[in-house]
Amino acid sequence: RGVTIVVSSGDDGVAGAKCQCSADSSSSTSSWQQQDSGWSGSGYFPVFPASSPYVTVVGATMGPESGNIEIACQSRDGGLITSGGGFSSFFEQPIWQKEAIDAYFTTVSSENPPSPGYNPNGRGYPDVAFIGVAYEVMIQNKIRLIYGTSCAAPVFAAMITLVNSRLSEMGKGPVGFLNPTLYYHGGISGIFRDVALGSNNCCFYGNPDYENAVCCESGFSAVSGWDPTTGWGSISYPDLLNIFTDEGELEASPTEEPTMEPSSTPTKKPIKLKPTAKISKQPTVKPTVVFTRAPTRRLKS
């Protein structure tokens, strides 16, 4: 069965942490190039380990947190970060995602074809995407709003853990390596919430005047179905669970009747106790909200 390792897709769009919009990203820059056909162009710098076919990659979306439609997270739209995605310069395209990638290129060839500079034969990422903005955390008595794909990835990892727990209760083994199953179900059913708006051509921009974020010509747009911006989109826990079980619901029926009968009426009157400590007042100081980016470290692949 294998194992599933969940990683984030990166926060710097396709151009990387240095925002290399015009830098050469052709096959000649990759000394480890293993594909039969080369490519030319600029502005595409996939990151590792997100570009590895041996991990499950989670991108970031935005919108529902403020009551809007879910779109790919991008700095110019106020997302602070831009969800990473693209195609590996090193790892070949795995067989389990070939059909999805072929469908993507068929779609974008007529809608909004990306500029050249990426390896069309490489492993495409991300695989799925979840909300990656405005996570509230408490640090040193201050509420900080965290942004990033490093927020989205743990959400999906937690869902997988819950699925494994449920499978264990049913006497079944864990999900194993999840990717082939995700792509199989993504292609035949509507279990994913498709995110078909947004793109990943802008760079990280952590300032309030997000309209001034630097954006590149290179990048990919989200489309219907799988795409190298939000993958298959997001999925709810019940739908993820139902992929691996035959149940139509989350809650299992109790396996046996309760063995303890309700107790009879108490034989003694309850003792009234007086509190020995006074209840403190609620704090009068409001917490400070600080915007910050989830810590990440990316390597070139």
C-alpha positions in Angstrom: 0.0 0.0 0.0 2.8 2.4 0.7 2.5 5.6 2.8 1.2 9.2 2.2 3.5 12.1 2.9 1.7 15.5 2.7 3.6 18.6 1.7 2.7 22.2 0.7 3.1 23.5 -2.8 5.0 26.6 -1.9 3.9 30.3 -1.5 5.7 32.0 -4.4 3.7 31.0 -7.5 5.7 29.6 -10.4 8.6 32.1 -10.4 10.0 30.9 -7.0 11.1 32.8 -3.9 13.3 35.2 -5.9 10.4 36.1 -8.2 12.4 35.2 -11.3 9.9 36.2 -13.9 12.4 36.8 -16.7 15.0 34.2 -15.7 15.7 31.3 -18.1 13.9 28.2 -17.0 14.6 26.1 -20.2 15.9 22.5 -20.1 19.4 23.8 -20.7 19.4 25.2 -17.1 18.7 21.7 -15.7 21.9 19.6 -15.6 19.9 16.7 -14.4 17.4 16.9 -17.3 16.1 13.4 -17.9 13.4 14.0 -20.5 13.8 13.1 -24.2 12.4 16.5 -25.3 13.7 19.8 -24.2 11.8 23.1 -23.6 12.6 26.8 -23.7 11.3 29.9 -22.0 11.4 31.7 -18.7 9.8 32.2 -15.3 9.1 28.7 -14.2 10.9 27.3 -11.2 9.3 24.3 -9.5 10.2 23.6 -5.9 11.1 20.4 -4.0 9.7 18.3 -2.4 6.4 19.5 -3.9 7.5 18.5 -7.4 8.2 14.9 -6.3 5.8 12.2 -7.5 6.2 10.4 -4.1 4.3 13.0 -2.0 0.8 14.4 -1.9 0.9 18.1 -2.6 -1.6 20.7 -1.2 -2.1 24.1 -2.7 -3.9 27.1 -1.2 -7.2 28.7 -2.0 -9.1 31.8 -0.7 -12.6 33.3 -0.8 -14.9 31.3 1.5 -13.2 32.8 4.6 -14.8 36.1 3.6 -18.0 34.7 2.1 -16.8 34.8 -1.5 -16.4 32.1 -4.1 -13.3 29.8 -3.7 -10.4 30.8 -6.0 -6.7 30.1 -6.2 -4.8 32.0 -3.6 -2.8 34.8 -5.1 -1.1 37.8 -3.6 -2.6 40.4 -6.0 -6.1 39.3 -4.9 -5.2 39.9 -1.3 -4.1 36.4 -0.4 -0.6 37.6 0.7 1.0 34.5 -0.8 0.5 32.9 -4.3 -0.1 29.2 -4.3 2.8 27.3 -5.9 2.2 24.8 -8.8 3.6 23.7 -12.1 5.6 20.8 -13.5 8.8 19.2 -12.3 12.0 19.8 -14.3 13.4 16.5 -13.0 10.7 13.9 -12.2 8.8 12.3 -15.0 5.0 12.5 -15.2 3.6 9.5 -13.2 1.2 7.2 -15.0 -1.6 7.9 -12.5 -1.9 11.6 -13.4 -1.2 11.4 -17.2 -5.0 11.4 -18.1 -5.6 14.4 -15.9 -2.7 16.4 -17.3 -3.7 15.5 -20.9 -7.2 16.8 -20.2 -5.7 20.0 -18.7 -3.6 20.8 -21.8 -6.6 20.1 -24.0 -8.6 22.7 -22.0 -6.0 25.4 -21.8 -5.0 25.1 -25.4 -8.3 26.8 -26.3 -8.8 29.0 -23.2 -5.7 30.5 -21.8 -2.5 28.7 -22.9 0.5 29.3 -20.5 3.6 30.9 -21.8 6.6 28.6 -22.5 9.3 27.7 -20.1 8.0 24.7 -18.2 8.5 20.9 -18.7 5.2 19.6 -20.1 6.4 16.0 -19.4 7.1 16.5 -15.7 5.2 15.6 -12.6 2.4 18.1 -12.2 1.4 19.6 -8.8 -0.5 20.3 -6.6 -2.9 17.4 -6.2 -5.5 19.2 -4.1 -6.0 22.6 -2.5 -7.5 24.0 0.7 -8.1 27.4 2.3 -4.7 29.0 2.9 -5.5 32.4 4.4 -6.4 34.0 7.7 -5.7 31.2 10.2 -5.8 32.6 13.7 -3.1 31.5 16.0 -2.1 32.9 19.5 1.6 33.8 19.8 2.8 35.7 22.9 -0.8 36.9 23.8 -1.3 38.2 20.3 -3.7 36.8 17.7 -1.7 36.4 14.5 -3.3 35.7 11.1 -1.2 33.1 9.3 -1.2 32.7 5.5 0.3 30.0 3.3 0.1 26.6 1.8 1.8 25.4 5.0 -1.6 26.2 6.6 -3.6 24.3 4.0 -1.4 21.1 3.9 -2.0 20.2 7.6 -5.7 20.4 7.1 -5.7 17.7 4.5 -3.2 15.7 6.5 -5.5 15.8 9.5 -8.4 14.5 7.3 -6.3 11.6 6.1 -5.5 10.8 9.7 -9.2 10.8 10.6 -9.9 8.4 7.6 -7.2 6.1 8.8 -8.7 6.1 12.3 -12.1 5.2 10.9 -10.7 2.4 8.8 -8.9 1.0 11.8 -12.2 0.9 13.7 -13.6 -1.0 10.8 -10.8 -3.5 10.9 -9.2 -2.3 7.7 -5.8 -1.1 6.8 -4.7 2.6 6.2 -5.2 4.4 2.9 -1.5 3.8 1.9 -0.2 5.9 -1.0 -3.1 8.2 -1.7 -2.3 9.8 -5.1 -3.4 7.0 -7.5 -6.8 6.8 -5.7 -7.2 10.6 -5.7 -6.7 10.8 -9.5 -8.9 7.8 -10.2 -11.8 9.3 -8.3 -11.1 12.8 -9.5 -11.6 11.7 -13.1 -14.8 9.7 -12.7 -16.8 11.5 -10.0 -17.8 14.9 -8.7 -16.5 14.5 -5.1 -14.1 17.4 -5.4 -15.1 21.0 -5.2 -13.6 22.2 -8.4 -11.7 25.5 -8.1 -11.7 26.9 -11.7 -10.8 30.6 -11.0 -7.5 32.3 -10.3 -3.9 31.8 -11.3 -0.4 31.4 -9.9 1.6 34.0 -11.9 2.2 36.5 -9.1 4.9 36.5 -6.5 4.7 36.6 -2.7 3.7 40.1 -1.5 3.2 40.7 2.2 2.0 44.3 2.1 -1.5 45.8 2.4 -1.3 47.4 -1.0 -1.6 44.0 -2.7 -2.6 45.6 -6.0 1.1 46.4 -6.5 2.2 42.8 -6.2 4.7 41.7 -8.9 3.1 39.3 -11.4 4.9 37.4 -14.2 3.9 36.5 -17.7 4.7 32.9 -16.7 2.0 31.0 -14.7 -1.0 28.7 -14.9 -4.7 29.5 -14.7 -7.2 27.3 -12.8 -9.6 25.5 -15.1 -12.4 22.9 -14.7 -10.9 19.6 -13.6 -7.3 19.1 -12.5 -4.8 22.0 -13.1 -1.3 23.0 -11.9 -2.8 25.8 -9.7 -5.3 24.1 -7.4 -5.0 20.4 -8.4 -8.4 18.7 -8.2 -9.7 21.5 -5.9 -10.8 20.8 -2.3 -12.8 18.0 -0.8 -14.9 17.5 2.3 -14.1 14.9 5.0 -17.3 12.9 4.4 -16.5 12.6 0.7 -12.9 11.6 1.4 -14.0 9.0 3.8 -16.5 7.5 1.4 -13.8 6.9 -1.1 -12.3 4.3 1.2 -15.5 2.9 2.8 -18.8 1.5 1.6 -20.6 3.6 4.2 -23.0 6.4 3.1 -22.6 8.2 6.4 -19.9 9.2 8.8 -21.4 8.0 12.1 -21.3 4.3 12.8 -24.1 2.5 14.6 -23.1 1.2 18.1 -21.9 -2.4 18.0 -23.9 -3.4 21.0 -26.4 -2.2 23.5 -25.2 -0.3 26.6 -24.5 -2.7 29.5 -25.1 -0.2 32.3 -28.6 0.6 33.4 -29.6 4.1 34.5 -28.9 4.6 38.2 -31.8 4.9 40.6 -32.7 8.2 42.4 -30.0 9.3 44.8 -30.3 8.0 48.3 -28.8 11.1 49.9 -29.5 14.7 49.3 -26.8 16.5 47.4 -24.3 18.6 49.4 -24.2 22.3 48.6 -20.7 23.6 48.3 -19.7 27.2 48.5 -17.0 28.4 46.1 -13.7 29.2 47.8 -12.2 31.3 45.1 -13.6 34.4 43.3 -14.1 34.2 39.6 -11.7 36.6 37.8 -13.0 39.2 35.4 -12.6 38.9 31.6 -9.4 40.5 30.2 -10.0 44.1 29.2 -7.1 44.3 26.7 -8.0 43.3 23.2 -5.5 41.0 21.4 -3.4 42.6 18.7 -3.9 41.1 15.2 -0.6 40.7 13.3 -0.4 39.4 9.7 2.3 36.9 9.0 3.3 34.2 6.6 3.5 30.6 7.6 7.2 29.6 7.8 8.4 27.6 4.7 11.6 26.6 3.2 11.7 25.7 -0.5 14.4 24.0 -2.6 14.7 24.0 -6.4 13.7 20.9 -8.3 
